[in-house]
Structures are given as C-alpha cells and as structure tokens.
Amino acid sequence: MRFNSTSGGGEIHSVPVCFAFDGSNFFVHAKRYNAKRWKNIKLNNSVSLELDSYSDDWSKLKGVLILGKAGFLESGHDHEGALRF
C-alpha cells in the first residue's frame, strides 16, 4: 500500500505504509509527527491510498486507488480504538 500526499507547492509525496481498516476508515500509524506526509496533511488533507495485489501472472494484477481526506487521531476514544486494529 502506498500513501500519497501533496505539499503546499503541489509536490506529490508517495510512501509505503502499513494500515488497518475498520470497515469505514483506514488508519495509518506514525511515530514521527514531523514526517513529510504529516506536514503535507496539515497543509492539504486530500490524500490517496494505492492498494495493489501482485501476481506473477500479470493478467491477474489488481489495484484500487482510494481518494479521501486525512485527519489526525492523537488521543481519545477513537485513537485507542484505532490502535486495536
């Protein structure tokens, strides 16, 4: 999975991430709040996630692009729930 964000100047930043999904929301963990992707979200919370399924048989390759808005969960009930995934 890749997480894509955009800087204030329009530069795309794409990084691999691990995620959890609760049926409605995707959660991406970060230990460094000064990471470029988090700085970008503060400037522009429009993001995308790329999910791919690889196969040696290229006729079976699959992928989906998810567009959405990102936010931060730093504490509270929702934060604790996200950590359980």
PDB file of N, CA, C and O in Angstrom:
ATOM      1  N   MET A   1       0.847  -1.170   0.000  1.00  0.00           N
ATOM      2  CA  MET A   1       0.000   0.000   0.000  1.00  0.00           C
ATOM      3  C   MET A   1       0.889   1.229   0.000  1.00  0.00           C
ATOM      4  O   MET A   1       1.923   1.256   0.667  1.00  0.00           O
ATOM      5  N   ARG A   2       0.496   2.224  -0.732  1.00  0.00           N
ATOM      6  CA  ARG A   2       1.206   3.498  -0.765  1.00  0.00           C
ATOM      7  C   ARG A   2       0.256   4.598  -0.326  1.00  0.00           C
ATOM      8  O   ARG A   2      -0.929   4.596  -0.658  1.00  0.00           O
ATOM      9  N   PHE A   3       0.803   5.526   0.421  1.00  0.00           N
ATOM     10  CA  PHE A   3       0.066   6.686   0.915  1.00  0.00           C
ATOM     11  C   PHE A   3       0.607   7.897   0.175  1.00  0.00           C
ATOM     12  O   PHE A   3       1.814   8.140   0.168  1.00  0.00           O
ATOM     13  N   ASN A   4      -0.282   8.653  -0.445  1.00  0.00           N
ATOM     14  CA  ASN A   4       0.133   9.801  -1.249  1.00  0.00           C
ATOM     15  C   ASN A   4      -0.445  11.087  -0.678  1.00  0.00           C
ATOM     16  O   ASN A   4      -1.637  11.178  -0.388  1.00  0.00           O
ATOM     17  N   SER A   5       0.421  12.070  -0.525  1.00  0.00           N
ATOM     18  CA  SER A   5       0.002  13.392  -0.067  1.00  0.00           C
ATOM     19  C   SER A   5       0.667  14.429  -0.971  1.00  0.00           C
ATOM     20  O   SER A   5       1.546  14.108  -1.771  1.00  0.00           O
ATOM     21  N   THR A   6       0.230  15.671  -0.826  1.00  0.00           N
ATOM     22  CA  THR A   6       0.755  16.744  -1.671  1.00  0.00           C
ATOM     23  C   THR A   6       1.218  17.901  -0.801  1.00  0.00           C
ATOM     24  O   THR A   6       0.513  18.315   0.119  1.00  0.00           O
ATOM     25  N   SER A   7       2.395  18.416  -1.092  1.00  0.00           N
ATOM     26  CA  SER A   7       2.928  19.557  -0.349  1.00  0.00           C
ATOM     27  C   SER A   7       2.175  20.826  -0.715  1.00  0.00           C
ATOM     28  O   SER A   7       1.380  20.833  -1.654  1.00  0.00           O
ATOM     29  N   GLY A   8       2.423  21.883   0.017  1.00  0.00           N
ATOM     30  CA  GLY A   8       1.808  23.176  -0.281  1.00  0.00           C
ATOM     31  C   GLY A   8       2.150  23.683  -1.669  1.00  0.00           C
ATOM     32  O   GLY A   8       1.387  24.449  -2.257  1.00  0.00           O
ATOM     33  N   GLY A   9       3.307  23.255  -2.205  1.00  0.00           N
ATOM     34  CA  GLY A   9       3.731  23.668  -3.536  1.00  0.00           C
ATOM     35  C   GLY A   9       3.271  22.722  -4.632  1.00  0.00           C
ATOM     36  O   GLY A   9       3.617  22.917  -5.797  1.00  0.00           O
ATOM     37  N   GLY A  10       2.493  21.696  -4.279  1.00  0.00           N
ATOM     38  CA  GLY A  10       1.963  20.771  -5.265  1.00  0.00           C
ATOM     39  C   GLY A  10       2.820  19.544  -5.526  1.00  0.00           C
ATOM     40  O   GLY A  10       2.488  18.741  -6.398  1.00  0.00           O
ATOM     41  N   GLU A  11       3.922  19.379  -4.787  1.00  0.00           N
ATOM     42  CA  GLU A  11       4.787  18.216  -4.970  1.00  0.00           C
ATOM     43  C   GLU A  11       4.131  16.979  -4.351  1.00  0.00           C
ATOM     44  O   GLU A  11       3.724  17.005  -3.190  1.00  0.00           O
ATOM     45  N   ILE A  12       4.030  15.900  -5.127  1.00  0.00           N
ATOM     46  CA  ILE A  12       3.439  14.657  -4.625  1.00  0.00           C
ATOM     47  C   ILE A  12       4.481  13.897  -3.825  1.00  0.00           C
ATOM     48  O   ILE A  12       5.632  13.764  -4.238  1.00  0.00           O
ATOM     49  N   HIS A  13       4.054  13.401  -2.672  1.00  0.00           N
ATOM     50  CA  HIS A  13       4.913  12.595  -1.807  1.00  0.00           C
ATOM     51  C   HIS A  13       4.232  11.242  -1.657  1.00  0.00           C
ATOM     52  O   HIS A  13       3.104  11.169  -1.169  1.00  0.00           O
ATOM     53  N   SER A  14       4.904  10.166  -2.071  1.00  0.00           N
ATOM     54  CA  SER A  14       4.322   8.825  -2.058  1.00  0.00           C
ATOM     55  C   SER A  14       5.228   7.904  -1.266  1.00  0.00           C
ATOM     56  O   SER A  14       6.410   7.764  -1.583  1.00  0.00           O
ATOM     57  N   VAL A  15       4.671   7.265  -0.222  1.00  0.00           N
ATOM     58  CA  VAL A  15       5.461   6.389   0.633  1.00  0.00           C
ATOM     59  C   VAL A  15       4.688   5.106   0.940  1.00  0.00           C
ATOM     60  O   VAL A  15       3.460   5.125   1.033  1.00  0.00           O
ATOM     61  N   PRO A  16       5.409   3.989   1.098  1.00  0.00           N
ATOM     62  CA  PRO A  16       4.733   2.756   1.510  1.00  0.00           C
ATOM     63  C   PRO A  16       4.357   2.846   2.991  1.00  0.00           C
ATOM     64  O   PRO A  16       5.111   3.394   3.795  1.00  0.00           O
ATOM     65  N   VAL A  17       3.199   2.309   3.342  1.00  0.00           N
ATOM     66  CA  VAL A  17       2.749   2.313   4.734  1.00  0.00           C
ATOM     67  C   VAL A  17       2.017   1.014   5.031  1.00  0.00           C
ATOM     68  O   VAL A  17       1.553   0.325   4.124  1.00  0.00           O
ATOM     69  N   CYS A  18       1.923   0.692   6.311  1.00  0.00           N
ATOM     70  CA  CYS A  18       1.051  -0.371   6.794  1.00  0.00           C
ATOM     71  C   CYS A  18      -0.230   0.301   7.261  1.00  0.00           C
ATOM     72  O   CYS A  18      -0.204   1.457   7.683  1.00  0.00           O
ATOM     73  N   PHE A  19      -1.342  -0.406   7.191  1.00  0.00           N
ATOM     74  CA  PHE A  19      -2.609   0.211   7.527  1.00  0.00           C
ATOM     75  C   PHE A  19      -3.529  -0.771   8.238  1.00  0.00           C
ATOM     76  O   PHE A  19      -3.291  -1.979   8.235  1.00  0.00           O
ATOM     77  N   ALA A  20      -4.562  -0.245   8.837  1.00  0.00           N
ATOM     78  CA  ALA A  20      -5.672  -1.021   9.383  1.00  0.00           C
ATOM     79  C   ALA A  20      -6.949  -0.436   8.789  1.00  0.00           C
ATOM     80  O   ALA A  20      -6.999   0.748   8.457  1.00  0.00           O
ATOM     81  N   PHE A  21      -7.971  -1.261   8.658  1.00  0.00           N
ATOM     82  CA  PHE A  21      -9.249  -0.829   8.092  1.00  0.00           C
ATOM     83  C   PHE A  21     -10.366  -1.358   8.979  1.00  0.00           C
ATOM     84  O   PHE A  21     -10.419  -2.556   9.261  1.00  0.00           O
ATOM     85  N   ASP A  22     -11.257  -0.479   9.421  1.00  0.00           N
ATOM     86  CA  ASP A  22     -12.348  -0.889  10.315  1.00  0.00           C
ATOM     87  C   ASP A  22     -13.682  -1.076   9.595  1.00  0.00           C
ATOM     88  O   ASP A  22     -14.720  -1.215  10.241  1.00  0.00           O
ATOM     89  N   GLY A  23     -13.663  -1.080   8.282  1.00  0.00           N
ATOM     90  CA  GLY A  23     -14.888  -1.197   7.503  1.00  0.00           C
ATOM     91  C   GLY A  23     -15.364   0.139   6.972  1.00  0.00           C
ATOM     92  O   GLY A  23     -16.153   0.191   6.029  1.00  0.00           O
ATOM     93  N   SER A  24     -14.888   1.224   7.572  1.00  0.00           N
ATOM     94  CA  SER A  24     -15.245   2.575   7.133  1.00  0.00           C
ATOM     95  C   SER A  24     -14.036   3.471   6.937  1.00  0.00           C
ATOM     96  O   SER A  24     -14.015   4.305   6.032  1.00  0.00           O
ATOM     97  N   ASN A  25     -13.029   3.299   7.784  1.00  0.00           N
ATOM     98  CA  ASN A  25     -11.865   4.186   7.783  1.00  0.00           C
ATOM     99  C   ASN A  25     -10.571   3.386   7.699  1.00  0.00           C
ATOM    100  O   ASN A  25     -10.472   2.267   8.203  1.00  0.00           O
ATOM    101  N   PHE A  26      -9.585   3.993   7.047  1.00  0.00           N
ATOM    102  CA  PHE A  26      -8.238   3.451   7.025  1.00  0.00           C
ATOM    103  C   PHE A  26      -7.434   4.186   8.092  1.00  0.00           C
ATOM    104  O   PHE A  26      -7.590   5.392   8.285  1.00  0.00           O
ATOM    105  N   PHE A  27      -6.572   3.442   8.780  1.00  0.00           N
ATOM    106  CA  PHE A  27      -5.711   4.025   9.803  1.00  0.00           C
ATOM    107  C   PHE A  27      -4.264   3.734   9.440  1.00  0.00           C
ATOM    108  O   PHE A  27      -3.909   2.603   9.110  1.00  0.00           O
ATOM    109  N   VAL A  28      -3.429   4.772   9.504  1.00  0.00           N
ATOM    110  CA  VAL A  28      -2.002   4.659   9.220  1.00  0.00           C
ATOM    111  C   VAL A  28      -1.269   5.183  10.449  1.00  0.00           C
ATOM    112  O   VAL A  28      -1.507   6.309  10.887  1.00  0.00           O
ATOM    113  N   HIS A  29      -0.392   4.379  10.995  1.00  0.00           N
ATOM    114  CA  HIS A  29       0.325   4.751  12.209  1.00  0.00           C
ATOM    115  C   HIS A  29       1.576   5.561  11.877  1.00  0.00           C
ATOM    116  O   HIS A  29       2.207   5.351  10.841  1.00  0.00           O
ATOM    117  N   ALA A  30       1.918   6.468  12.747  1.00  0.00           N
ATOM    118  CA  ALA A  30       3.153   7.243  12.580  1.00  0.00           C
ATOM    119  C   ALA A  30       3.797   7.480  13.934  1.00  0.00           C
ATOM    120  O   ALA A  30       3.129   7.873  14.891  1.00  0.00           O
ATOM    121  N   LYS A  31       5.080   7.242  14.007  1.00  0.00           N
ATOM    122  CA  LYS A  31       5.823   7.543  15.232  1.00  0.00           C
ATOM    123  C   LYS A  31       6.414   8.939  15.178  1.00  0.00           C
ATOM    124  O   LYS A  31       6.662   9.561  16.211  1.00  0.00           O
ATOM    125  N   ARG A  32       6.638   9.427  13.961  1.00  0.00           N
ATOM    126  CA  ARG A  32       7.271  10.743  13.788  1.00  0.00           C
ATOM    127  C   ARG A  32       6.239  11.734  13.262  1.00  0.00           C
ATOM    128  O   ARG A  32       5.809  11.646  12.112  1.00  0.00           O
ATOM    129  N   TYR A  33       5.851  12.668  14.107  1.00  0.00           N
ATOM    130  CA  TYR A  33       4.878  13.671  13.695  1.00  0.00           C
ATOM    131  C   TYR A  33       5.499  14.752  12.807  1.00  0.00           C
ATOM    132  O   TYR A  33       4.784  15.604  12.277  1.00  0.00           O
ATOM    133  N   ASN A  34       6.814  14.722  12.643  1.00  0.00           N
ATOM    134  CA  ASN A  34       7.453  15.677  11.743  1.00  0.00           C
ATOM    135  C   ASN A  34       7.735  15.068  10.373  1.00  0.00           C
ATOM    136  O   ASN A  34       8.425  15.671   9.551  1.00  0.00           O
ATOM    137  N   ALA A  35       7.200  13.872  10.133  1.00  0.00           N
ATOM    138  CA  ALA A  35       7.377  13.225   8.828  1.00  0.00           C
ATOM    139  C   ALA A  35       6.736  14.084   7.742  1.00  0.00           C
ATOM    140  O   ALA A  35       5.759  14.792   7.987  1.00  0.00           O
ATOM    141  N   LYS A  36       7.295  14.012   6.555  1.00  0.00           N
ATOM    142  CA  LYS A  36       6.822  14.849   5.459  1.00  0.00           C
ATOM    143  C   LYS A  36       5.336  14.641   5.167  1.00  0.00           C
ATOM    144  O   LYS A  36       4.623  15.606   4.897  1.00  0.00           O
ATOM    145  N   ARG A  37       4.861  13.393   5.216  1.00  0.00           N
ATOM    146  CA  ARG A  37       3.448  13.153   4.904  1.00  0.00           C
ATOM    147  C   ARG A  37       2.532  13.844   5.891  1.00  0.00           C
ATOM    148  O   ARG A  37       1.452  14.299   5.512  1.00  0.00           O
ATOM    149  N   TRP A  38       2.937  13.935   7.153  1.00  0.00           N
ATOM    150  CA  TRP A  38       2.085  14.585   8.161  1.00  0.00           C
ATOM    151  C   TRP A  38       2.141  16.098   8.009  1.00  0.00           C
ATOM    152  O   TRP A  38       1.141  16.780   8.232  1.00  0.00           O
ATOM    153  N   LYS A  39       3.292  16.623   7.635  1.00  0.00           N
ATOM    154  CA  LYS A  39       3.379  18.065   7.347  1.00  0.00           C
ATOM    155  C   LYS A  39       2.487  18.407   6.158  1.00  0.00           C
ATOM    156  O   LYS A  39       1.800  19.428   6.160  1.00  0.00           O
ATOM    157  N   ASN A  40       2.505  17.536   5.135  1.00  0.00           N
ATOM    158  CA  ASN A  40       1.659  17.767   3.968  1.00  0.00           C
ATOM    159  C   ASN A  40       0.184  17.766   4.333  1.00  0.00           C
ATOM    160  O   ASN A  40      -0.566  18.613   3.847  1.00  0.00           O
ATOM    161  N   ILE A  41      -0.251  16.842   5.171  1.00  0.00           N
ATOM    162  CA  ILE A  41      -1.663  16.748   5.563  1.00  0.00           C
ATOM    163  C   ILE A  41      -2.105  18.018   6.271  1.00  0.00           C
ATOM    164  O   ILE A  41      -3.241  18.461   6.104  1.00  0.00           O
ATOM    165  N   LYS A  42      -1.221  18.600   7.054  1.00  0.00           N
ATOM    166  CA  LYS A  42      -1.568  19.853   7.735  1.00  0.00           C
ATOM    167  C   LYS A  42      -1.815  20.973   6.735  1.00  0.00           C
ATOM    168  O   LYS A  42      -2.604  21.880   7.001  1.00  0.00           O
ATOM    169  N   LEU A  43      -1.140  20.919   5.576  1.00  0.00           N
ATOM    170  CA  LEU A  43      -1.310  21.931   4.534  1.00  0.00           C
ATOM    171  C   LEU A  43      -2.467  21.603   3.594  1.00  0.00           C
ATOM    172  O   LEU A  43      -3.173  22.498   3.130  1.00  0.00           O
ATOM    173  N   ASN A  44      -2.654  20.314   3.318  1.00  0.00           N
ATOM    174  CA  ASN A  44      -3.663  19.866   2.351  1.00  0.00           C
ATOM    175  C   ASN A  44      -4.071  18.449   2.747  1.00  0.00           C
ATOM    176  O   ASN A  44      -3.299  17.510   2.555  1.00  0.00           O
ATOM    177  N   ASN A  45      -5.272  18.284   3.294  1.00  0.00           N
ATOM    178  CA  ASN A  45      -5.658  16.974   3.805  1.00  0.00           C
ATOM    179  C   ASN A  45      -6.235  16.032   2.747  1.00  0.00           C
ATOM    180  O   ASN A  45      -6.724  14.956   3.092  1.00  0.00           O
ATOM    181  N   SER A  46      -6.189  16.408   1.473  1.00  0.00           N
ATOM    182  CA  SER A  46      -6.587  15.496   0.398  1.00  0.00           C
ATOM    183  C   SER A  46      -5.458  14.502   0.168  1.00  0.00           C
ATOM    184  O   SER A  46      -4.322  14.892  -0.102  1.00  0.00           O
ATOM    185  N   VAL A  47      -5.777  13.213   0.276  1.00  0.00           N
ATOM    186  CA  VAL A  47      -4.775  12.162   0.143  1.00  0.00           C
ATOM    187  C   VAL A  47      -5.322  11.032  -0.717  1.00  0.00           C
ATOM    188  O   VAL A  47      -6.505  11.005  -1.055  1.00  0.00           O
ATOM    189  N   SER A  48      -4.447  10.107  -1.060  1.00  0.00           N
ATOM    190  CA  SER A  48      -4.890   8.894  -1.734  1.00  0.00           C
ATOM    191  C   SER A  48      -4.117   7.701  -1.191  1.00  0.00           C
ATOM    192  O   SER A  48      -2.995   7.831  -0.701  1.00  0.00           O
ATOM    193  N   LEU A  49      -4.740   6.546  -1.290  1.00  0.00           N
ATOM    194  CA  LEU A  49      -4.135   5.278  -0.926  1.00  0.00           C
ATOM    195  C   LEU A  49      -4.170   4.394  -2.159  1.00  0.00           C
ATOM    196  O   LEU A  49      -5.191   4.305  -2.842  1.00  0.00           O
ATOM    197  N   GLU A  50      -3.059   3.744  -2.440  1.00  0.00           N
ATOM    198  CA  GLU A  50      -2.992   2.799  -3.553  1.00  0.00           C
ATOM    199  C   GLU A  50      -2.843   1.397  -2.971  1.00  0.00           C
ATOM    200  O   GLU A  50      -1.889   1.117  -2.246  1.00  0.00           O
ATOM    201  N   LEU A  51      -3.784   0.526  -3.290  1.00  0.00           N
ATOM    202  CA  LEU A  51      -3.735  -0.863  -2.841  1.00  0.00           C
ATOM    203  C   LEU A  51      -3.560  -1.741  -4.066  1.00  0.00           C
ATOM    204  O   LEU A  51      -4.343  -1.656  -5.013  1.00  0.00           O
ATOM    205  N   ASP A  52      -2.535  -2.585  -4.054  1.00  0.00           N
ATOM    206  CA  ASP A  52      -2.247  -3.457  -5.186  1.00  0.00           C
ATOM    207  C   ASP A  52      -2.171  -4.905  -4.727  1.00  0.00           C
ATOM    208  O   ASP A  52      -1.752  -5.191  -3.605  1.00  0.00           O
ATOM    209  N   SER A  53      -2.573  -5.801  -5.593  1.00  0.00           N
ATOM    210  CA  SER A  53      -2.436  -7.235  -5.380  1.00  0.00           C
ATOM    211  C   SER A  53      -1.558  -7.775  -6.500  1.00  0.00           C
ATOM    212  O   SER A  53      -1.939  -7.738  -7.670  1.00  0.00           O
ATOM    213  N   TYR A  54      -0.394  -8.270  -6.142  1.00  0.00           N
ATOM    214  CA  TYR A  54       0.570  -8.729  -7.147  1.00  0.00           C
ATOM    215  C   TYR A  54       0.372 -10.208  -7.464  1.00  0.00           C
ATOM    216  O   TYR A  54      -0.030 -10.999  -6.610  1.00  0.00           O
ATOM    217  N   SER A  55       0.657 -10.551  -8.687  1.00  0.00           N
ATOM    218  CA  SER A  55       0.683 -11.936  -9.138  1.00  0.00           C
ATOM    219  C   SER A  55       1.767 -12.053 -10.198  1.00  0.00           C
ATOM    220  O   SER A  55       1.980 -11.129 -10.982  1.00  0.00           O
ATOM    221  N   ASP A  56       2.451 -13.194 -10.220  1.00  0.00           N
ATOM    222  CA  ASP A  56       3.418 -13.426 -11.294  1.00  0.00           C
ATOM    223  C   ASP A  56       2.724 -13.481 -12.648  1.00  0.00           C
ATOM    224  O   ASP A  56       3.330 -13.192 -13.680  1.00  0.00           O
ATOM    225  N   ASP A  57       1.446 -13.853 -12.636  1.00  0.00           N
ATOM    226  CA  ASP A  57       0.618 -13.831 -13.837  1.00  0.00           C
ATOM    227  C   ASP A  57       0.044 -12.424 -13.959  1.00  0.00           C
ATOM    228  O   ASP A  57      -0.921 -12.084 -13.274  1.00  0.00           O
ATOM    229  N   TRP A  58       0.628 -11.616 -14.820  1.00  0.00           N
ATOM    230  CA  TRP A  58       0.241 -10.206 -14.915  1.00  0.00           C
ATOM    231  C   TRP A  58      -1.206 -10.005 -15.345  1.00  0.00           C
ATOM    232  O   TRP A  58      -1.747  -8.915 -15.161  1.00  0.00           O
ATOM    233  N   SER A  59      -1.841 -11.014 -15.906  1.00  0.00           N
ATOM    234  CA  SER A  59      -3.254 -10.877 -16.259  1.00  0.00           C
ATOM    235  C   SER A  59      -4.131 -10.873 -15.010  1.00  0.00           C
ATOM    236  O   SER A  59      -5.319 -10.559 -15.087  1.00  0.00           O
ATOM    237  N   LYS A  60      -3.546 -11.225 -13.850  1.00  0.00           N
ATOM    238  CA  LYS A  60      -4.289 -11.264 -12.582  1.00  0.00           C
ATOM    239  C   LYS A  60      -3.954 -10.098 -11.666  1.00  0.00           C
ATOM    240  O   LYS A  60      -4.422 -10.058 -10.528  1.00  0.00           O
ATOM    241  N   LEU A  61      -3.152  -9.144 -12.137  1.00  0.00           N
ATOM    242  CA  LEU A  61      -2.827  -7.977 -11.320  1.00  0.00           C
ATOM    243  C   LEU A  61      -4.097  -7.180 -11.037  1.00  0.00           C
ATOM    244  O   LEU A  61      -4.953  -7.021 -11.908  1.00  0.00           O
ATOM    245  N   LYS A  62      -4.207  -6.683  -9.810  1.00  0.00           N
ATOM    246  CA  LYS A  62      -5.366  -5.895  -9.418  1.00  0.00           C
ATOM    247  C   LYS A  62      -4.892  -4.713  -8.593  1.00  0.00           C
ATOM    248  O   LYS A  62      -3.843  -4.762  -7.952  1.00  0.00           O
ATOM    249  N   GLY A  63      -5.675  -3.662  -8.620  1.00  0.00           N
ATOM    250  CA  GLY A  63      -5.349  -2.499  -7.806  1.00  0.00           C
ATOM    251  C   GLY A  63      -6.541  -1.576  -7.678  1.00  0.00           C
ATOM    252  O   GLY A  63      -7.469  -1.613  -8.486  1.00  0.00           O
ATOM    253  N   VAL A  64      -6.499  -0.752  -6.657  1.00  0.00           N
ATOM    254  CA  VAL A  64      -7.552   0.230  -6.444  1.00  0.00           C
ATOM    255  C   VAL A  64      -6.908   1.507  -5.907  1.00  0.00           C
ATOM    256  O   VAL A  64      -5.956   1.457  -5.128  1.00  0.00           O
ATOM    257  N   LEU A  65      -7.430   2.622  -6.325  1.00  0.00           N
ATOM    258  CA  LEU A  65      -6.982   3.927  -5.834  1.00  0.00           C
ATOM    259  C   LEU A  65      -8.121   4.524  -5.026  1.00  0.00           C
ATOM    260  O   LEU A  65      -9.236   4.663  -5.530  1.00  0.00           O
ATOM    261  N   ILE A  66      -7.851   4.875  -3.786  1.00  0.00           N
ATOM    262  CA  ILE A  66      -8.855   5.435  -2.883  1.00  0.00           C
ATOM    263  C   ILE A  66      -8.510   6.891  -2.619  1.00  0.00           C
ATOM    264  O   ILE A  66      -7.408   7.193  -2.161  1.00  0.00           O
ATOM    265  N   LEU A  67      -9.426   7.783  -2.899  1.00  0.00           N
ATOM    266  CA  LEU A  67      -9.241   9.215  -2.653  1.00  0.00           C
ATOM    267  C   LEU A  67     -10.012   9.600  -1.405  1.00  0.00           C
ATOM    268  O   LEU A  67     -11.130   9.130  -1.197  1.00  0.00           O
ATOM    269  N   GLY A  68      -9.424  10.453  -0.567  1.00  0.00           N
ATOM    270  CA  GLY A  68     -10.118  10.851   0.648  1.00  0.00           C
ATOM    271  C   GLY A  68      -9.454  12.015   1.345  1.00  0.00           C
ATOM    272  O   GLY A  68      -8.547  12.661   0.820  1.00  0.00           O
ATOM    273  N   LYS A  69      -9.937  12.255   2.544  1.00  0.00           N
ATOM    274  CA  LYS A  69      -9.419  13.318   3.408  1.00  0.00           C
ATOM    275  C   LYS A  69      -8.784  12.673   4.632  1.00  0.00           C
ATOM    276  O   LYS A  69      -9.337  11.731   5.200  1.00  0.00           O
ATOM    277  N   ALA A  70      -7.641  13.172   5.033  1.00  0.00           N
ATOM    278  CA  ALA A  70      -6.919  12.638   6.180  1.00  0.00           C
ATOM    279  C   ALA A  70      -7.092  13.543   7.386  1.00  0.00           C
ATOM    280  O   ALA A  70      -7.282  14.752   7.253  1.00  0.00           O
ATOM    281  N   GLY A  71      -7.025  12.944   8.551  1.00  0.00           N
ATOM    282  CA  GLY A  71      -7.063  13.673   9.806  1.00  0.00           C
ATOM    283  C   GLY A  71      -6.159  12.969  10.803  1.00  0.00           C
ATOM    284  O   GLY A  71      -5.587  11.921  10.504  1.00  0.00           O
ATOM    285  N   PHE A  72      -6.036  13.540  11.967  1.00  0.00           N
ATOM    286  CA  PHE A  72      -5.144  13.013  12.996  1.00  0.00           C
ATOM    287  C   PHE A  72      -5.937  12.525  14.192  1.00  0.00           C
ATOM    288  O   PHE A  72      -6.880  13.183  14.630  1.00  0.00           O
ATOM    289  N   LEU A  73      -5.555  11.373  14.718  1.00  0.00           N
ATOM    290  CA  LEU A  73      -6.077  10.857  15.986  1.00  0.00           C
ATOM    291  C   LEU A  73      -4.887  10.768  16.933  1.00  0.00           C
ATOM    292  O   LEU A  73      -4.072   9.852  16.824  1.00  0.00           O
ATOM    293  N   GLU A  74      -4.785  11.705  17.852  1.00  0.00           N
ATOM    294  CA  GLU A  74      -3.624  11.720  18.752  1.00  0.00           C
ATOM    295  C   GLU A  74      -3.960  11.226  20.146  1.00  0.00           C
ATOM    296  O   GLU A  74      -3.061  10.862  20.904  1.00  0.00           O
ATOM    297  N   SER A  75      -5.229  11.207  20.496  1.00  0.00           N
ATOM    298  CA  SER A  75      -5.648  10.726  21.809  1.00  0.00           C
ATOM    299  C   SER A  75      -7.161  10.508  21.779  1.00  0.00           C
ATOM    300  O   SER A  75      -7.829  10.812  20.791  1.00  0.00           O
ATOM    301  N   GLY A  76      -7.677   9.980  22.875  1.00  0.00           N
ATOM    302  CA  GLY A  76      -9.115   9.811  22.999  1.00  0.00           C
ATOM    303  C   GLY A  76      -9.616   8.446  22.570  1.00  0.00           C
ATOM    304  O   GLY A  76      -8.836   7.564  22.213  1.00  0.00           O
ATOM    305  N   HIS A  77     -10.929   8.287  22.612  1.00  0.00           N
ATOM    306  CA  HIS A  77     -11.584   7.011  22.341  1.00  0.00           C
ATOM    307  C   HIS A  77     -11.283   6.500  20.926  1.00  0.00           C
ATOM    308  O   HIS A  77     -10.940   5.330  20.757  1.00  0.00           O
ATOM    309  N   ASP A  78     -11.407   7.352  19.923  1.00  0.00           N
ATOM    310  CA  ASP A  78     -11.150   6.935  18.540  1.00  0.00           C
ATOM    311  C   ASP A  78      -9.703   6.506  18.339  1.00  0.00           C
ATOM    312  O   ASP A  78      -9.432   5.551  17.612  1.00  0.00           O
ATOM    313  N   HIS A  79      -8.771   7.212  18.984  1.00  0.00           N
ATOM    314  CA  HIS A  79      -7.352   6.868  18.902  1.00  0.00           C
ATOM    315  C   HIS A  79      -7.109   5.488  19.505  1.00  0.00           C
ATOM    316  O   HIS A  79      -6.419   4.661  18.908  1.00  0.00           O
ATOM    317  N   GLU A  80      -7.665   5.241  20.666  1.00  0.00           N
ATOM    318  CA  GLU A  80      -7.496   3.949  21.328  1.00  0.00           C
ATOM    319  C   GLU A  80      -8.102   2.831  20.495  1.00  0.00           C
ATOM    320  O   GLU A  80      -7.519   1.751  20.394  1.00  0.00           O
ATOM    321  N   GLY A  81      -9.256   3.073  19.902  1.00  0.00           N
ATOM    322  CA  GLY A  81      -9.885   2.076  19.047  1.00  0.00           C
ATOM    323  C   GLY A  81      -9.050   1.765  17.817  1.00  0.00           C
ATOM    324  O   GLY A  81      -8.946   0.605  17.417  1.00  0.00           O
ATOM    325  N   ALA A  82      -8.463   2.771  17.221  1.00  0.00           N
ATOM    326  CA  ALA A  82      -7.635   2.568  16.025  1.00  0.00           C
ATOM    327  C   ALA A  82      -6.403   1.726  16.352  1.00  0.00           C
ATOM    328  O   ALA A  82      -5.959   0.936  15.519  1.00  0.00           O
ATOM    329  N   LEU A  83      -5.853   1.884  17.542  1.00  0.00           N
ATOM    330  CA  LEU A  83      -4.660   1.121  17.926  1.00  0.00           C
ATOM    331  C   LEU A  83      -4.945  -0.365  18.097  1.00  0.00           C
ATOM    332  O   LEU A  83      -4.017  -1.174  18.078  1.00  0.00           O
ATOM    333  N   ARG A  84      -6.214  -0.740  18.264  1.00  0.00           N
ATOM    334  CA  ARG A  84      -6.562  -2.149  18.442  1.00  0.00           C
ATOM    335  C   ARG A  84      -6.576  -2.909  17.120  1.00  0.00           C
ATOM    336  O   ARG A  84      -6.599  -4.140  17.126  1.00  0.00           O
ATOM    337  N   PHE A  85      -6.564  -2.216  16.001  1.00  0.00           N
ATOM    338  CA  PHE A  85      -6.612  -2.906  14.705  1.00  0.00           C
ATOM    339  C   PHE A  85      -5.280  -3.451  14.314  1.00  0.00           C
ATOM    340  O   PHE A  85      -5.150  -4.059  13.251  1.00  0.00           O
TER     341      PHE A  85
END
